Amino acid sequence: MDTPTADPGHTLGAADPGVIDDWAELFQALSDTNRLRILLAVHHAPGMNVTDLADTVGMTANATSHALAALRVRGIVRAERSGRERRWSIASDEIHTLLHQVGATHSPLHPEH
């Protein structure tokens, strides 16, 4: 019986090294438990500020802000100014879809997103 092998000229399907690096960086960002909890909270109820998120996930506002900054730099979340506050949401449809694939849900208060 022959063992299946990948065509060396077509390594890992259509994913080029840049795409693989992007996915690795995304999964590295999501491998931190606190960042993942914050991301799931942002997905469940978009538009929360840092204080609301910190209360929701049981972290300090400072730690939450630091984690959000790490997620924002990677393009995972975005912030919109609302007066003196920033309101946080998921940055892309790709991330939103990925969260649904792992079972993330929406709040009944935010079914539109």
N, CA, C and O atoms as CSV, one atom per row, in Angstrom:
chain,resi,resn,atom,element,x,y,z
A,1,MET,N,N,0.839,-1.168,0.000
A,1,MET,CA,C,0.000,0.000,0.000
A,1,MET,C,C,0.887,1.234,0.000
A,1,MET,O,O,1.812,1.347,0.805
A,2,ASP,N,N,0.600,2.154,-0.904
A,2,ASP,CA,C,1.379,3.382,-1.004
A,2,ASP,C,C,0.948,4.376,0.070
A,2,ASP,O,O,-0.234,4.514,0.384
A,3,THR,N,N,1.934,5.054,0.614
A,3,THR,CA,C,1.663,6.114,1.584
A,3,THR,C,C,1.430,7.403,0.818
A,3,THR,O,O,2.240,7.769,-0.035
A,4,PRO,N,N,0.321,8.110,1.110
A,4,PRO,CA,C,0.081,9.366,0.404
A,4,PRO,C,C,1.163,10.389,0.748
A,4,PRO,O,O,1.603,10.489,1.893
A,5,THR,N,N,1.572,11.129,-0.247
A,5,THR,CA,C,2.567,12.182,-0.036
A,5,THR,C,C,2.077,13.460,-0.695
A,5,THR,O,O,1.251,13.434,-1.606
A,6,ALA,N,N,2.600,14.565,-0.217
A,6,ALA,CA,C,2.262,15.860,-0.815
A,6,ALA,C,C,3.184,16.111,-1.990
A,6,ALA,O,O,4.349,15.712,-1.978
A,7,ASP,N,N,2.666,16.761,-2.985
A,7,ASP,CA,C,3.461,17.181,-4.124
A,7,ASP,C,C,4.417,18.265,-3.640
A,7,ASP,O,O,3.959,19.309,-3.174
A,8,PRO,N,N,5.740,18.053,-3.736
A,8,PRO,CA,C,6.691,19.043,-3.224
A,8,PRO,C,C,6.515,20.428,-3.835
A,8,PRO,O,O,6.829,21.425,-3.184
A,9,GLY,N,N,6.032,20.512,-5.041
A,9,GLY,CA,C,5.821,21.802,-5.684
A,9,GLY,C,C,4.531,22.486,-5.243
A,9,GLY,O,O,4.267,23.629,-5.616
A,10,HIS,N,N,3.742,21.789,-4.459
A,10,HIS,CA,C,2.445,22.323,-4.037
A,10,HIS,C,C,2.301,22.148,-2.523
A,10,HIS,O,O,1.283,21.652,-2.040
A,11,THR,N,N,3.314,22.554,-1.797
A,11,THR,CA,C,3.358,22.357,-0.358
A,11,THR,C,C,2.186,23.026,0.342
A,11,THR,O,O,1.896,24.201,0.118
A,12,LEU,N,N,1.522,22.260,1.190
A,12,LEU,CA,C,0.421,22.756,2.019
A,12,LEU,C,C,-0.696,23.412,1.214
A,12,LEU,O,O,-1.220,24.458,1.597
A,13,GLY,N,N,-1.042,22.807,0.130
A,13,GLY,CA,C,-2.135,23.347,-0.669
A,13,GLY,C,C,-1.746,24.663,-1.308
A,13,GLY,O,O,-0.626,24.823,-1.793
A,14,ALA,N,N,-2.664,25.593,-1.305
A,14,ALA,CA,C,-2.436,26.875,-1.969
A,14,ALA,C,C,-1.804,27.916,-1.052
A,14,ALA,O,O,-1.551,29.040,-1.484
A,15,ALA,N,N,-1.546,27.562,0.208
A,15,ALA,CA,C,-1.028,28.548,1.169
A,15,ALA,C,C,0.434,28.863,0.894
A,15,ALA,O,O,1.286,27.977,0.945
A,16,ASP,N,N,0.721,30.125,0.604
A,16,ASP,CA,C,2.110,30.526,0.422
A,16,ASP,C,C,2.709,30.846,1.793
A,16,ASP,O,O,1.972,30.993,2.768
A,17,PRO,N,N,4.019,30.954,1.877
A,17,PRO,CA,C,4.655,31.184,3.179
A,17,PRO,C,C,4.126,32.419,3.914
A,17,PRO,O,O,4.033,32.404,5.141
A,18,GLY,N,N,3.783,33.467,3.203
A,18,GLY,CA,C,3.244,34.661,3.852
A,18,GLY,C,C,1.913,34.396,4.535
A,18,GLY,O,O,1.661,34.881,5.638
A,19,VAL,N,N,1.059,33.619,3.869
A,19,VAL,CA,C,-0.241,33.273,4.444
A,19,VAL,C,C,-0.046,32.387,5.669
A,19,VAL,O,O,-0.714,32.570,6.687
A,20,ILE,N,N,0.862,31.437,5.568
A,20,ILE,CA,C,1.145,30.557,6.704
A,20,ILE,C,C,1.660,31.372,7.885
A,20,ILE,O,O,1.252,31.136,9.022
A,21,ASP,N,N,2.545,32.320,7.631
A,21,ASP,CA,C,3.059,33.181,8.705
A,21,ASP,C,C,1.938,34.000,9.339
A,21,ASP,O,O,1.905,34.162,10.559
A,22,ASP,N,N,1.025,34.516,8.524
A,22,ASP,CA,C,-0.100,35.300,9.052
A,22,ASP,C,C,-0.978,34.454,9.974
A,22,ASP,O,O,-1.376,34.903,11.048
A,23,TRP,N,N,-1.277,33.223,9.542
A,23,TRP,CA,C,-2.096,32.340,10.377
A,23,TRP,C,C,-1.364,31.970,11.662
A,23,TRP,O,O,-1.975,31.912,12.730
A,24,ALA,N,N,-0.066,31.722,11.566
A,24,ALA,CA,C,0.714,31.388,12.765
A,24,ALA,C,C,0.691,32.543,13.758
A,24,ALA,O,O,0.565,32.324,14.963
A,25,GLU,N,N,0.812,33.771,13.259
A,25,GLU,CA,C,0.772,34.944,14.131
A,25,GLU,C,C,-0.604,35.094,14.782
A,25,GLU,O,O,-0.705,35.429,15.962
A,26,LEU,N,N,-1.654,34.845,14.011
A,26,LEU,CA,C,-3.008,34.911,14.558
A,26,LEU,C,C,-3.180,33.889,15.679
A,26,LEU,O,O,-3.646,34.225,16.768
A,27,PHE,N,N,-2.804,32.648,15.406
A,27,PHE,CA,C,-2.975,31.608,16.422
A,27,PHE,C,C,-2.083,31.847,17.634
A,27,PHE,O,O,-2.454,31.491,18.752
A,28,GLN,N,N,-0.923,32.438,17.429
A,28,GLN,CA,C,-0.066,32.787,18.560
A,28,GLN,C,C,-0.762,33.833,19.434
A,28,GLN,O,O,-0.739,33.730,20.660
A,29,ALA,N,N,-1.375,34.827,18.814
A,29,ALA,CA,C,-2.095,35.850,19.574
A,29,ALA,C,C,-3.258,35.242,20.345
A,29,ALA,O,O,-3.540,35.649,21.472
A,30,LEU,N,N,-3.930,34.276,19.746
A,30,LEU,CA,C,-5.088,33.657,20.376
A,30,LEU,C,C,-4.713,32.579,21.383
A,30,LEU,O,O,-5.581,32.072,22.095
A,31,SER,N,N,-3.439,32.222,21.453
A,31,SER,CA,C,-3.018,31.169,22.383
A,31,SER,C,C,-2.948,31.661,23.825
A,31,SER,O,O,-2.848,30.852,24.747
A,32,ASP,N,N,-2.998,32.967,24.028
A,32,ASP,CA,C,-3.007,33.523,25.378
A,32,ASP,C,C,-4.436,33.476,25.915
A,32,ASP,O,O,-5.351,34.024,25.301
A,33,THR,N,N,-4.626,32.827,27.050
A,33,THR,CA,C,-5.959,32.636,27.619
A,33,THR,C,C,-6.678,33.955,27.867
A,33,THR,O,O,-7.859,34.085,27.544
A,34,ASN,N,N,-5.991,34.923,28.429
A,34,ASN,CA,C,-6.641,36.206,28.713
A,34,ASN,C,C,-7.055,36.932,27.441
A,34,ASN,O,O,-8.156,37.479,27.372
A,35,ARG,N,N,-6.187,36.943,26.437
A,35,ARG,CA,C,-6.548,37.598,25.173
A,35,ARG,C,C,-7.739,36.896,24.527
A,35,ARG,O,O,-8.624,37.548,23.974
A,36,LEU,N,N,-7.759,35.572,24.596
A,36,LEU,CA,C,-8.870,34.834,24.000
A,36,LEU,C,C,-10.172,35.113,24.748
A,36,LEU,O,O,-11.217,35.276,24.118
A,37,ARG,N,N,-10.127,35.170,26.065
A,37,ARG,CA,C,-11.333,35.500,26.842
A,37,ARG,C,C,-11.842,36.897,26.483
A,37,ARG,O,O,-13.047,37.101,26.329
A,38,ILE,N,N,-10.933,37.848,26.351
A,38,ILE,CA,C,-11.319,39.211,25.969
A,38,ILE,C,C,-11.927,39.213,24.568
A,38,ILE,O,O,-12.951,39.855,24.337
A,39,LEU,N,N,-11.307,38.505,23.643
A,39,LEU,CA,C,-11.818,38.448,22.274
A,39,LEU,C,C,-13.222,37.853,22.237
A,39,LEU,O,O,-14.090,38.360,21.527
A,40,LEU,N,N,-13.448,36.792,22.989
A,40,LEU,CA,C,-14.777,36.186,23.031
A,40,LEU,C,C,-15.801,37.148,23.636
A,40,LEU,O,O,-16.949,37.190,23.194
A,41,ALA,N,N,-15.392,37.919,24.641
A,41,ALA,CA,C,-16.291,38.916,25.232
A,41,ALA,C,C,-16.608,40.021,24.227
A,41,ALA,O,O,-17.755,40.455,24.124
A,42,VAL,N,N,-15.608,40.473,23.492
A,42,VAL,CA,C,-15.822,41.500,22.462
A,42,VAL,C,C,-16.772,40.971,21.392
A,42,VAL,O,O,-17.650,41.696,20.926
A,43,HIS,N,N,-16.599,39.719,21.007
A,43,HIS,CA,C,-17.477,39.120,20.004
A,43,HIS,C,C,-18.903,39.014,20.528
A,43,HIS,O,O,-19.855,39.337,19.817
A,44,HIS,N,N,-19.049,38.566,21.755
A,44,HIS,CA,C,-20.376,38.338,22.333
A,44,HIS,C,C,-21.159,39.643,22.485
A,44,HIS,O,O,-22.365,39.681,22.241
A,45,ALA,N,N,-20.475,40.698,22.883
A,45,ALA,CA,C,-21.139,41.985,23.110
A,45,ALA,C,C,-20.245,43.118,22.628
A,45,ALA,O,O,-19.586,43.771,23.438
A,46,PRO,N,N,-20.212,43.360,21.323
A,46,PRO,CA,C,-19.352,44.412,20.786
A,46,PRO,C,C,-19.753,45.787,21.311
A,46,PRO,O,O,-20.909,46.036,21.650
A,47,GLY,N,N,-18.767,46.659,21.365
A,47,GLY,CA,C,-19.035,48.024,21.789
A,47,GLY,C,C,-18.732,48.294,23.244
A,47,GLY,O,O,-18.946,49.409,23.722
A,48,MET,N,N,-18.232,47.286,23.969
A,48,MET,CA,C,-17.872,47.519,25.365
A,48,MET,C,C,-16.592,48.336,25.444
A,48,MET,O,O,-15.745,48.281,24.552
A,49,ASN,N,N,-16.466,49.094,26.524
A,49,ASN,CA,C,-15.222,49.816,26.770
A,49,ASN,C,C,-14.299,48.949,27.629
A,49,ASN,O,O,-14.677,47.848,28.028
A,50,VAL,N,N,-13.114,49.434,27.911
A,50,VAL,CA,C,-12.124,48.645,28.656
A,50,VAL,C,C,-12.641,48.271,30.039
A,50,VAL,O,O,-12.452,47.138,30.483
A,51,THR,N,N,-13.282,49.195,30.716
A,51,THR,CA,C,-13.786,48.913,32.062
A,51,THR,C,C,-14.823,47.800,32.037
A,51,THR,O,O,-14.783,46.895,32.870
A,52,ASP,N,N,-15.759,47.863,31.081
A,52,ASP,CA,C,-16.777,46.815,30.956
A,52,ASP,C,C,-16.142,45.469,30.627
A,52,ASP,O,O,-16.512,44.443,31.198
A,53,LEU,N,N,-15.185,45.481,29.707
A,53,LEU,CA,C,-14.504,44.234,29.346
A,53,LEU,C,C,-13.744,43.665,30.535
A,53,LEU,O,O,-13.800,42.462,30.792
A,54,ALA,N,N,-13.034,44.522,31.262
A,54,ALA,CA,C,-12.272,44.067,32.429
A,54,ALA,C,C,-13.204,43.422,33.451
A,54,ALA,O,O,-12.891,42.364,33.996
A,55,ASP,N,N,-14.338,44.051,33.708
A,55,ASP,CA,C,-15.314,43.479,34.641
A,55,ASP,C,C,-15.849,42.147,34.131
A,55,ASP,O,O,-16.026,41.207,34.906
A,56,THR,N,N,-16.103,42.068,32.841
A,56,THR,CA,C,-16.661,40.856,32.242
A,56,THR,C,C,-15.708,39.673,32.354
A,56,THR,O,O,-16.136,38.559,32.656
A,57,VAL,N,N,-14.427,39.905,32.114
A,57,VAL,CA,C,-13.463,38.796,32.105
A,57,VAL,C,C,-12.710,38.643,33.423
A,57,VAL,O,O,-11.899,37.728,33.567
A,58,GLY,N,N,-12.968,39.529,34.388
A,58,GLY,CA,C,-12.341,39.401,35.699
A,58,GLY,C,C,-10.873,39.784,35.731
A,58,GLY,O,O,-10.077,39.163,36.436
A,59,MET,N,N,-10.515,40.802,34.970
A,59,MET,CA,C,-9.138,41.289,34.932
A,59,MET,C,C,-9.122,42.759,35.324
A,59,MET,O,O,-10.171,43.399,35.399
A,60,THR,N,N,-7.940,43.287,35.573
A,60,THR,CA,C,-7.825,44.722,35.810
A,60,THR,C,C,-7.992,45.457,34.484
A,60,THR,O,O,-7.779,44.888,33.413
A,61,ALA,N,N,-8.373,46.718,34.570
A,61,ALA,CA,C,-8.503,47.527,33.356
A,61,ALA,C,C,-7.157,47.666,32.658
A,61,ALA,O,O,-7.094,47.668,31.428
A,62,ASN,N,N,-6.081,47.782,33.430
A,62,ASN,CA,C,-4.746,47.918,32.845
A,62,ASN,C,C,-4.356,46.662,32.065
A,62,ASN,O,O,-3.866,46.761,30.940
A,63,ALA,N,N,-4.567,45.489,32.653
A,63,ALA,CA,C,-4.235,44.232,31.966
A,63,ALA,C,C,-5.113,44.040,30.729
A,63,ALA,O,O,-4.647,43.565,29.694
A,64,THR,N,N,-6.368,44.411,30.847
A,64,THR,CA,C,-7.287,44.301,29.709
A,64,THR,C,C,-6.858,45.226,28.581
A,64,THR,O,O,-6.859,44.832,27.414
A,65,SER,N,N,-6.494,46.447,28.924
A,65,SER,CA,C,-6.033,47.407,27.926
A,65,SER,C,C,-4.782,46.902,27.213
A,65,SER,O,O,-4.657,47.039,25.997
A,66,HIS,N,N,-3.867,46.323,27.967
A,66,HIS,CA,C,-2.633,45.782,27.387
A,66,HIS,C,C,-2.954,44.635,26.416
A,66,HIS,O,O,-2.384,44.563,25.327
A,67,ALA,N,N,-3.855,43.753,26.810
A,67,ALA,CA,C,-4.235,42.630,25.946
A,67,ALA,C,C,-4.948,43.125,24.688
A,67,ALA,O,O,-4.704,42.612,23.596
A,68,LEU,N,N,-5.821,44.114,24.835
A,68,LEU,CA,C,-6.510,44.677,23.669
A,68,LEU,C,C,-5.521,45.304,22.695
A,68,LEU,O,O,-5.680,45.185,21.480
A,69,ALA,N,N,-4.506,45.968,23.225
A,69,ALA,CA,C,-3.489,46.575,22.356
A,69,ALA,C,C,-2.776,45.503,21.543
A,69,ALA,O,O,-2.513,45.695,20.356
A,70,ALA,N,N,-2.461,44.373,22.178
A,70,ALA,CA,C,-1.799,43.274,21.462
A,70,ALA,C,C,-2.705,42.710,20.370
A,70,ALA,O,O,-2.229,42.369,19.286
A,71,LEU,N,N,-3.993,42.609,20.642
A,71,LEU,CA,C,-4.939,42.115,19.639
A,71,LEU,C,C,-5.137,43.139,18.517
A,71,LEU,O,O,-5.267,42.768,17.351
A,72,ARG,N,N,-5.159,44.409,18.870
A,72,ARG,CA,C,-5.349,45.467,17.862
A,72,ARG,C,C,-4.170,45.539,16.901
A,72,ARG,O,O,-4.364,45.681,15.694
A,73,VAL,N,N,-2.957,45.444,17.421
A,73,VAL,CA,C,-1.755,45.500,16.577
A,73,VAL,C,C,-1.789,44.392,15.531
A,73,VAL,O,O,-1.296,44.576,14.419
A,74,ARG,N,N,-2.359,43.262,15.872
A,74,ARG,CA,C,-2.436,42.130,14.944
A,74,ARG,C,C,-3.679,42.191,14.055
A,74,ARG,O,O,-3.912,41.283,13.257
A,75,GLY,N,N,-4.474,43.245,14.183
A,75,GLY,CA,C,-5.647,43.399,13.329
A,75,GLY,C,C,-6.818,42.524,13.719
A,75,GLY,O,O,-7.686,42.251,12.890
A,76,ILE,N,N,-6.861,42.078,14.971
A,76,ILE,CA,C,-7.912,41.174,15.424
A,76,ILE,C,C,-9.109,41.948,15.966
A,76,ILE,O,O,-10.254,41.554,15.742
A,77,VAL,N,N,-8.855,43.041,16.674
A,77,VAL,CA,C,-9.918,43.914,17.173
A,77,VAL,C,C,-9.650,45.338,16.706
A,77,VAL,O,O,-8.546,45.675,16.278
A,78,ARG,N,N,-10.684,46.159,16.800
A,78,ARG,CA,C,-10.529,47.581,16.481
A,78,ARG,C,C,-11.280,48.383,17.540
A,78,ARG,O,O,-12.192,47.883,18.199
A,79,ALA,N,N,-10.873,49.623,17.680
A,79,ALA,CA,C,-11.512,50.516,18.645
A,79,ALA,C,C,-12.087,51.716,17.918
A,79,ALA,O,O,-11.464,52.272,17.013
A,80,GLU,N,N,-13.276,52.105,18.325
A,80,GLU,CA,C,-13.895,53.326,17.814
A,80,GLU,C,C,-14.094,54.260,18.994
A,80,GLU,O,O,-14.558,53.849,20.057
A,81,ARG,N,N,-13.743,55.503,18.796
A,81,ARG,CA,C,-13.905,56.496,19.864
A,81,ARG,C,C,-15.377,56.836,20.052
A,81,ARG,O,O,-16.131,57.002,19.093
A,82,SER,N,N,-15.751,56.930,21.308
A,82,SER,CA,C,-17.084,57.374,21.695
A,82,SER,C,C,-16.878,58.343,22.854
A,82,SER,O,O,-16.839,57.939,24.016
A,83,GLY,N,N,-16.747,59.619,22.523
A,83,GLY,CA,C,-16.376,60.595,23.545
A,83,GLY,C,C,-14.953,60.336,24.007
A,83,GLY,O,O,-14.023,60.334,23.201
A,84,ARG,N,N,-14.786,60.121,25.291
A,84,ARG,CA,C,-13.455,59.856,25.841
A,84,ARG,C,C,-13.127,58.369,25.892
A,84,ARG,O,O,-12.017,57.989,26.263
A,85,GLU,N,N,-14.079,57.538,25.523
A,85,GLU,CA,C,-13.883,56.093,25.597
A,85,GLU,C,C,-13.602,55.499,24.222
A,85,GLU,O,O,-13.863,56.106,23.183
A,86,ARG,N,N,-13.069,54.304,24.265
A,86,ARG,CA,C,-12.943,53.490,23.058
A,86,ARG,C,C,-13.895,52.316,23.204
A,86,ARG,O,O,-13.955,51.676,24.253
A,87,ARG,N,N,-14.625,52.047,22.156
A,87,ARG,CA,C,-15.546,50.911,22.118
A,87,ARG,C,C,-14.932,49.859,21.204
A,87,ARG,O,O,-14.528,50.167,20.083
A,88,TRP,N,N,-14.861,48.632,21.674
A,88,TRP,CA,C,-14.117,47.576,20.993
A,88,TRP,C,C,-15.030,46.646,20.215
A,88,TRP,O,O,-16.138,46.333,20.648
A,89,SER,N,N,-14.540,46.204,19.046
A,89,SER,CA,C,-15.271,45.252,18.210
A,89,SER,C,C,-14.276,44.385,17.444
A,89,SER,O,O,-13.077,44.662,17.412
A,90,ILE,N,N,-14.803,43.334,16.831
A,90,ILE,CA,C,-13.991,42.436,16.005
A,90,ILE,C,C,-13.612,43.190,14.732
A,90,ILE,O,O,-14.440,43.894,14.153
A,91,ALA,N,N,-12.366,43.042,14.301
A,91,ALA,CA,C,-11.851,43.848,13.196
A,91,ALA,C,C,-12.169,43.309,11.809
A,91,ALA,O,O,-12.169,44.074,10.845
A,92,SER,N,N,-12.439,42.014,11.681
A,92,SER,CA,C,-12.627,41.487,10.329
A,92,SER,C,C,-13.642,40.352,10.306
A,92,SER,O,O,-13.879,39.680,11.310
A,93,ASP,N,N,-14.232,40.161,9.137
A,93,ASP,CA,C,-15.160,39.045,8.947
A,93,ASP,C,C,-14.447,37.710,9.119
A,93,ASP,O,O,-15.042,36.745,9.597
A,94,GLU,N,N,-13.181,37.651,8.733
A,94,GLU,CA,C,-12.406,36.411,8.861
A,94,GLU,C,C,-12.321,35.974,10.329
A,94,GLU,O,O,-12.525,34.801,10.642
A,95,ILE,N,N,-12.021,36.911,11.218
A,95,ILE,CA,C,-11.938,36.602,12.648
A,95,ILE,C,C,-13.320,36.246,13.179
A,95,ILE,O,O,-13.464,35.300,13.954
A,96,HIS,N,N,-14.329,36.995,12.770
A,96,HIS,CA,C,-15.702,36.732,13.199
A,96,HIS,C,C,-16.113,35.308,12.817
A,96,HIS,O,O,-16.668,34.579,13.639
A,97,THR,N,N,-15.845,34.920,11.587
A,97,THR,CA,C,-16.173,33.574,11.121
A,97,THR,C,C,-15.406,32.518,11.904
A,97,THR,O,O,-15.974,31.497,12.292
A,98,LEU,N,N,-14.129,32.755,12.136
A,98,LEU,CA,C,-13.314,31.813,12.906
A,98,LEU,C,C,-13.899,31.612,14.303
A,98,LEU,O,O,-13.950,30.484,14.793
A,99,LEU,N,N,-14.336,32.681,14.939
A,99,LEU,CA,C,-14.928,32.572,16.275
A,99,LEU,C,C,-16.200,31.736,16.250
A,99,LEU,O,O,-16.442,30.952,17.168
A,100,HIS,N,N,-17.015,31.892,15.212
A,100,HIS,CA,C,-18.217,31.067,15.100
A,100,HIS,C,C,-17.860,29.602,14.899
A,100,HIS,O,O,-18.556,28.719,15.402
A,101,GLN,N,N,-16.797,29.339,14.178
A,101,GLN,CA,C,-16.396,27.960,13.933
A,101,GLN,C,C,-15.944,27.253,15.205
A,101,GLN,O,O,-15.991,26.025,15.285
A,102,VAL,N,N,-15.509,28.020,16.197
A,102,VAL,CA,C,-15.111,27.401,17.469
A,102,VAL,C,C,-16.218,27.515,18.516
A,102,VAL,O,O,-15.997,27.220,19.690
A,103,GLY,N,N,-17.405,27.943,18.092
A,103,GLY,CA,C,-18.564,27.925,18.971
A,103,GLY,C,C,-18.895,29.212,19.686
A,103,GLY,O,O,-19.743,29.203,20.579
A,104,ALA,N,N,-18.263,30.322,19.337
A,104,ALA,CA,C,-18.572,31.602,19.980
A,104,ALA,C,C,-19.986,32.037,19.614
A,104,ALA,O,O,-20.447,31.820,18.493
A,105,THR,N,N,-20.661,32.650,20.568
A,105,THR,CA,C,-22.040,33.073,20.356
A,105,THR,C,C,-22.171,34.588,20.466
A,105,THR,O,O,-21.261,35.281,20.920
A,106,HIS,N,N,-23.331,35.079,20.038
A,106,HIS,CA,C,-23.658,36.501,20.152
A,106,HIS,C,C,-24.585,36.699,21.342
A,106,HIS,O,O,-25.346,35.801,21.702
A,107,SER,N,N,-24.520,37.853,21.936
A,107,SER,CA,C,-25.472,38.234,22.975
A,107,SER,C,C,-26.824,38.480,22.314
A,107,SER,O,O,-26.873,39.002,21.200
A,108,PRO,N,N,-27.919,38.115,22.974
A,108,PRO,CA,C,-29.239,38.455,22.425
A,108,PRO,C,C,-29.423,39.966,22.259
A,108,PRO,O,O,-30.279,40.414,21.497
A,109,LEU,N,N,-28.614,40.742,22.977
A,109,LEU,CA,C,-28.684,42.195,22.854
A,109,LEU,C,C,-27.975,42.708,21.609
A,109,LEU,O,O,-28.147,43.865,21.225
A,110,HIS,N,N,-27.168,41.840,20.970
A,110,HIS,CA,C,-26.397,42.241,19.787
A,110,HIS,C,C,-26.502,41.195,18.673
A,110,HIS,O,O,-25.476,40.723,18.184
A,111,PRO,N,N,-27.703,40.826,18.267
A,111,PRO,CA,C,-27.821,39.793,17.226
A,111,PRO,C,C,-27.434,40.277,15.840
A,111,PRO,O,O,-27.263,39.471,14.925
A,112,GLU,N,N,-27.295,41.586,15.677
A,112,GLU,CA,C,-27.056,42.151,14.345
A,112,GLU,C,C,-25.651,41.941,13.827
A,112,GLU,O,O,-25.436,42.068,12.622
A,113,HIS,N,N,-24.704,41.632,14.652
A,113,HIS,CA,C,-23.329,41.558,14.147
A,113,HIS,C,C,-22.939,40.184,13.721
A,113,HIS,O,O,-21.811,39.973,13.275
